[in-house]
Amino acid sequence: MDAPQDDPDWQALREGRGGKLAPLFAPLLEAPAAGIVIGRLAQTLDGRIATLSGNSKWIGGPGDLRHTHRLRALCDAVIVGAGTVRADDPQLTTRLCSGASPVRVVLDAGRRLGTDHGLFREGPATLLATATPGPERHGTAEALLVPRAEFGGLDLAALLDALAARGLTKIFVEGGGQTVSGFLRAGLLDRLHVTVAPMILGSGRPAFDLPEVGRIEQGMRFAWTVHDIAPDVLFDIALDRRAPHE
């Protein structure tokens, strides 16, 4: 594959010259030693990330795709859930910009994914985070045992600790909605990037799955900055590991 052709703004950022992308990516570039966890979703105007059947390619436009690849290039590890792997079979590489591809981390507590998915056959280093003991390898991926959370799924705080022990502290939680929501519910996201596309589906899978609230004031409110990634709009939200209802 030919090397990606970087635009001047990305070149300036990578060379430390600042530029128009610096305000958006500064939290990653200036992350403390303890690291940073950033989640990202692309949704329609009515808050859907996929159809009811799970089809999601592509809600975001070219600007959102470039943004996603840039986040990968700036992070040590990219996390996706088993459902995303099953539905999209993503590569999770930096094909659209310069920069090393991150370690790929697949969450599969029950170890139900087969080894026929591309992440387990080729490409950058991959970890299968699972609570189910078994072989040390899953295809080309290394199995990483993580304890279960109290109410099912993986203990995400323990997962972050395990990744940090490997020197992986800049973490990009790419999807899907259930995975990003899990990190948000646990109060483990420092920042959240939400792309809103000029599209209405009228049905489909919602972007977030959070505890039900009875009153408007119980919802999460926060400050954000808005960025034009035509034809979409990107909201950069500082959460500082705040959980819902806090």
PyMOL commands that set and color helices and strands:
alter all, ss='L'
color gray80, all
select helices_A, chain A and resi 8-14+22-29+62-74+82-88+118-120+156-165+177-185+216-218
alter helices_A, ss='H'
color red, helices_A
select strands_A, chain A and resi 36-43+48-50+77-81+103-107+126-130+137-138+141-145+170-175+191-196+205-206+224-229+232-238
alter strands_A, ss='S'
color yellow, strands_A
deselect
rebuild
show_as cartoon
